[in-house]
């Protein structure tokens, strides 16, 4: 550790943002027969997803490994966007899953499953109403407006693994928001911004949903995932614009999430168009 690092640790620059208690997290989450096999907390890294993918591909991580960073300097978002936030102001973590019993064609449901699990866990532990923007943004309401408070990114790790990264703004203040459209649990009126119980609640919810989905062979209907995701999806019923790869876009009403996890848009031309990848913009009513 360099002198600068030591100074950063001893400084505890924000007393309202204490570090995570890794020993307590391990006691609460790592148990025989459970999903979570190890929990590691690092003070700072570029990207927990990149780190865990590298470990998985090198054979140095088992299913259920959890890697948490107090601060990410190059956190990954969708479409190669960066995710940064002040140290200890949020939950920034990645998990390794190996759903070998599930057909690979159904692995695309994992980011949506994680969204359901995160929303469920945070609603219980933080007392905040959350919604999901397809495919993997977590929305909260701040001063009557929808704001993005979290995101999810899944990456393949070798032939049989998927690393899922989650970033959640917990205690960010208004002046710390990276963009005006961002939000945080604190700004949404959370009853608690203590990250330890929040992380435990999210990981327990994720383990529950993953087991339910895996036991159903990844079937989104039989596991209840498809119905639950649709019920919590703020995109459905909205007029949206889907910005697609290749500079294409589609405008229509989001009417369903199909069995492959795709967003189905009903266009003015009467066509139902499934969207599997792209940026979704919620449009204001005309």
C-alpha positions as CSV (number, residue, x, y, z in Angstrom):
1,X,0.0,0.0,0.0
2,X,1.4,3.4,-0.9
3,X,1.4,6.3,1.5
4,X,-1.4,7.9,-0.6
5,X,-3.5,4.7,-0.3
6,X,-2.9,4.6,3.5
7,X,-4.0,8.3,3.8
8,X,-7.1,7.5,1.7
9,X,-8.0,4.7,4.1
10,X,-7.3,6.5,7.3
11,X,-9.0,9.7,6.1
12,X,-12.5,8.1,6.0
13,X,-13.3,11.1,3.8
14,X,-17.0,10.9,4.4
15,X,-18.2,9.7,7.8
16,X,-21.7,9.1,6.3
17,X,-20.1,6.5,4.0
18,X,-18.4,3.9,6.1
19,X,-16.6,0.9,4.4
20,X,-18.4,-2.4,4.0
21,X,-17.9,-5.0,6.7
22,X,-16.6,-7.9,4.6
23,X,-16.4,-10.3,7.5
24,X,-20.0,-9.7,8.4
25,X,-21.0,-10.1,4.7
26,X,-19.2,-13.5,4.5
27,X,-20.9,-14.7,7.7
28,X,-24.3,-13.7,6.4
29,X,-23.9,-15.0,2.8
30,X,-21.4,-17.8,2.4
31,X,-22.8,-21.0,3.7
32,X,-22.8,-24.7,2.8
33,X,-25.4,-25.5,0.2
34,X,-25.9,-21.8,-0.7
35,X,-25.1,-20.1,-4.0
36,X,-22.5,-17.6,-2.7
37,X,-19.1,-19.3,-2.4
38,X,-16.9,-16.3,-1.6
39,X,-17.2,-12.6,-1.0
40,X,-14.3,-10.2,-1.6
41,X,-14.3,-6.5,-1.1
42,X,-11.6,-4.4,-2.7
43,X,-11.0,-0.7,-2.0
44,X,-10.6,0.4,-5.6
45,X,-10.5,-1.2,-9.1
46,X,-11.2,-0.4,-12.7
47,X,-14.1,-2.7,-13.2
48,X,-15.3,-5.6,-11.1
49,X,-16.7,-7.2,-14.2
50,X,-13.4,-7.2,-16.0
51,X,-11.6,-8.5,-12.9
52,X,-14.1,-11.4,-12.3
53,X,-14.2,-12.3,-16.0
54,X,-10.4,-12.6,-16.0
55,X,-10.5,-14.8,-12.9
56,X,-13.2,-17.0,-14.2
57,X,-11.4,-17.5,-17.5
58,X,-8.2,-18.4,-15.7
59,X,-10.0,-20.9,-13.5
60,X,-9.6,-18.9,-10.4
61,X,-13.2,-18.3,-9.5
62,X,-16.0,-20.7,-8.6
63,X,-19.7,-20.2,-9.3
64,X,-21.1,-17.8,-6.6
65,X,-18.0,-15.7,-6.4
66,X,-18.9,-12.1,-5.5
67,X,-16.5,-9.2,-6.1
68,X,-17.3,-5.8,-4.6
69,X,-15.5,-2.6,-5.0
70,X,-15.8,0.4,-2.7
71,X,-14.8,2.5,-5.8
72,X,-14.7,1.8,-9.5
73,X,-12.6,4.0,-11.7
74,X,-13.7,2.4,-15.0
75,X,-17.0,0.8,-14.3
76,X,-18.7,-0.7,-17.3
77,X,-22.2,0.2,-18.5
78,X,-24.1,-0.9,-21.5
79,X,-22.8,0.1,-25.0
80,X,-19.3,0.7,-23.6
81,X,-20.4,3.6,-21.4
82,X,-18.5,4.4,-18.2
83,X,-20.0,4.2,-14.7
84,X,-18.2,6.2,-12.0
85,X,-19.3,7.5,-8.6
86,X,-17.6,8.7,-5.4
87,X,-16.0,6.1,-3.2
88,X,-18.5,4.2,-0.9
89,X,-21.4,6.1,-2.4
90,X,-23.0,3.0,-3.9
91,X,-22.9,-0.7,-4.4
92,X,-20.6,-1.8,-7.2
93,X,-20.3,-5.6,-7.5
94,X,-20.1,-8.5,-9.9
95,X,-21.1,-12.2,-9.5
96,X,-20.1,-15.3,-11.3
97,X,-22.9,-17.7,-12.4
98,X,-22.5,-21.0,-14.2
99,X,-26.1,-22.1,-15.3
100,X,-24.9,-25.2,-17.0
101,X,-28.3,-26.9,-16.5
102,X,-30.0,-24.2,-18.5
103,X,-30.0,-24.1,-22.3
104,X,-27.6,-21.3,-23.5
105,X,-30.5,-19.8,-25.5
106,X,-32.2,-18.9,-22.2
107,X,-29.1,-17.2,-20.7
108,X,-30.3,-13.9,-22.1
109,X,-32.8,-13.8,-19.2
110,X,-30.0,-13.4,-16.6
111,X,-29.8,-9.6,-16.8
112,X,-33.6,-9.3,-16.5
113,X,-33.6,-11.8,-13.7
114,X,-31.0,-9.7,-11.9
115,X,-33.1,-6.6,-12.4
116,X,-36.1,-8.3,-10.7
117,X,-33.9,-9.5,-7.9
118,X,-32.3,-6.1,-7.3
119,X,-35.6,-4.3,-7.4
120,X,-37.1,-6.8,-5.0
121,X,-34.2,-6.7,-2.6
122,X,-34.0,-2.9,-2.5
123,X,-37.7,-2.4,-2.1
124,X,-37.6,-4.6,1.0
125,X,-34.4,-3.2,2.5
126,X,-34.5,0.4,1.5
127,X,-38.2,1.0,1.4
128,X,-38.0,2.6,-2.1
129,X,-40.4,2.0,-4.9
130,X,-38.3,0.8,-7.8
131,X,-39.1,0.1,-11.5
132,X,-37.2,-1.5,-14.3
133,X,-36.5,0.1,-17.7
134,X,-35.9,-2.6,-20.3
135,X,-33.6,-4.3,-20.4
136,X,-31.6,-3.6,-17.3
137,X,-31.9,-0.1,-15.7
138,X,-33.2,0.4,-12.2
139,X,-35.5,3.5,-11.9
140,X,-36.5,5.4,-8.8
141,X,-38.7,8.5,-8.5
142,X,-37.0,11.8,-7.4
143,X,-39.2,14.9,-7.1
144,X,-41.9,13.3,-9.2
145,X,-39.5,12.3,-12.1
146,X,-38.1,9.0,-13.1
147,X,-34.4,8.8,-12.5
148,X,-31.9,6.0,-13.2
149,X,-30.3,4.8,-10.0
150,X,-28.7,1.6,-11.2
151,X,-27.7,-0.6,-14.1
152,X,-26.8,-4.2,-14.9
153,X,-24.3,-5.6,-17.4
154,X,-23.8,-9.3,-18.2
155,X,-20.7,-10.7,-19.9
156,X,-19.8,-14.2,-20.9
157,X,-16.9,-15.8,-19.0
158,X,-15.5,-18.7,-20.9
159,X,-17.8,-21.5,-22.2
160,X,-19.9,-22.0,-19.1
161,X,-19.9,-18.8,-17.1
162,X,-21.7,-15.5,-17.0
163,X,-20.5,-12.5,-15.0
164,X,-23.2,-10.1,-14.0
165,X,-22.2,-6.6,-12.8
166,X,-24.5,-4.4,-10.8
167,X,-24.1,-0.7,-10.0
168,X,-26.5,1.1,-7.7
169,X,-26.3,4.7,-6.6
170,X,-27.0,4.6,-2.8
171,X,-26.1,7.8,-1.1
172,X,-25.3,10.1,-4.0
173,X,-26.3,13.7,-3.3
174,X,-27.8,16.0,-6.0
175,X,-24.6,17.8,-6.6
176,X,-22.7,14.5,-7.1
177,X,-25.0,13.1,-9.8
178,X,-23.1,12.5,-13.1
179,X,-26.0,13.6,-15.3
180,X,-29.3,15.3,-14.5
181,X,-31.3,12.1,-15.4
182,X,-29.5,10.1,-12.6
183,X,-30.8,9.5,-9.2
184,X,-30.0,7.6,-6.0
185,X,-31.8,5.7,-3.2
186,X,-31.1,8.6,-0.8
187,X,-32.7,11.1,-3.2
188,X,-35.7,8.8,-3.6
189,X,-36.3,8.8,0.1
190,X,-34.7,5.5,1.2
191,X,-35.4,4.6,4.8
192,X,-31.8,3.3,5.0
193,X,-28.6,3.9,3.0
194,X,-26.6,1.4,5.0
195,X,-24.9,-0.6,2.3
196,X,-24.3,-3.8,4.3
197,X,-28.0,-4.8,4.7
198,X,-28.7,-3.5,1.2
199,X,-26.1,-5.7,-0.4
200,X,-27.2,-8.7,1.7
201,X,-30.8,-8.2,0.7
202,X,-29.9,-7.9,-3.0
203,X,-27.7,-11.0,-3.0
204,X,-30.2,-13.1,-1.1
205,X,-32.9,-12.0,-3.6
206,X,-30.6,-12.8,-6.5
207,X,-29.9,-16.3,-5.1
208,X,-33.6,-17.0,-4.7
209,X,-34.5,-15.9,-8.2
210,X,-31.6,-17.7,-9.8
211,X,-32.5,-21.0,-8.0
212,X,-36.1,-20.7,-9.1
213,X,-35.1,-20.0,-12.7
214,X,-32.5,-22.7,-12.8
215,X,-34.8,-25.3,-11.3
216,X,-37.3,-24.5,-14.1
217,X,-34.6,-25.1,-16.7
218,X,-34.5,-21.4,-17.4
219,X,-38.1,-21.3,-18.5
220,X,-39.1,-17.7,-17.9
221,X,-42.9,-18.5,-17.7
222,X,-42.6,-21.6,-15.5
223,X,-40.3,-19.8,-13.1
224,X,-42.5,-16.8,-12.8
225,X,-39.7,-14.5,-14.1
226,X,-41.5,-13.3,-17.2
227,X,-44.6,-12.3,-15.4
228,X,-42.8,-10.6,-12.5
229,X,-40.5,-8.7,-14.9
230,X,-43.4,-7.5,-16.9
231,X,-45.2,-6.4,-13.7
232,X,-42.3,-4.2,-12.6
233,X,-41.3,-2.9,-16.1
234,X,-41.9,0.8,-16.5
235,X,-41.2,0.5,-20.2
236,X,-44.4,-1.5,-21.0
237,X,-47.3,0.5,-22.0
238,X,-45.1,3.4,-22.9
239,X,-44.4,5.1,-26.3
240,X,-40.7,4.5,-26.8
241,X,-38.0,4.8,-29.4
242,X,-35.6,1.9,-29.8
243,X,-32.2,3.0,-31.0
244,X,-30.7,-0.1,-32.7
245,X,-27.3,-1.1,-33.9
246,X,-26.5,0.2,-37.4
247,X,-28.1,3.7,-36.7
248,X,-31.6,2.3,-37.1
249,X,-34.5,3.2,-34.8
250,X,-38.1,2.1,-34.3
251,X,-40.9,4.1,-32.6
252,X,-43.9,2.4,-31.1
253,X,-45.7,1.3,-28.0
254,X,-43.9,-1.3,-25.8
255,X,-46.6,-4.0,-25.5
256,X,-44.8,-7.1,-24.2
257,X,-41.6,-8.9,-23.2
258,X,-41.6,-12.1,-25.1
259,X,-40.3,-15.5,-24.2
260,X,-36.8,-14.6,-25.3
261,X,-36.7,-11.5,-23.1
262,X,-37.1,-9.2,-26.1
263,X,-39.1,-6.0,-25.9
264,X,-42.0,-6.1,-28.4
265,X,-43.0,-2.8,-30.0
266,X,-46.3,-2.2,-31.8
267,X,-45.6,0.4,-34.5
268,X,-48.0,2.7,-36.2
269,X,-47.8,0.5,-39.3
270,X,-49.4,-2.3,-37.3
271,X,-46.3,-4.3,-37.1
272,X,-45.1,-6.0,-33.9
273,X,-41.4,-5.8,-33.8
274,X,-39.2,-7.6,-31.2
275,X,-36.1,-5.7,-30.1
276,X,-33.3,-7.8,-28.6
277,X,-30.7,-5.2,-28.2
278,X,-30.5,-1.4,-28.3
279,X,-31.2,1.7,-26.3
280,X,-34.7,2.4,-25.3
281,X,-35.9,6.0,-24.9
282,X,-39.1,6.6,-23.0
283,X,-41.0,9.3,-25.0
284,X,-43.3,11.8,-23.4
285,X,-47.0,11.5,-24.3
286,X,-47.9,13.6,-27.4
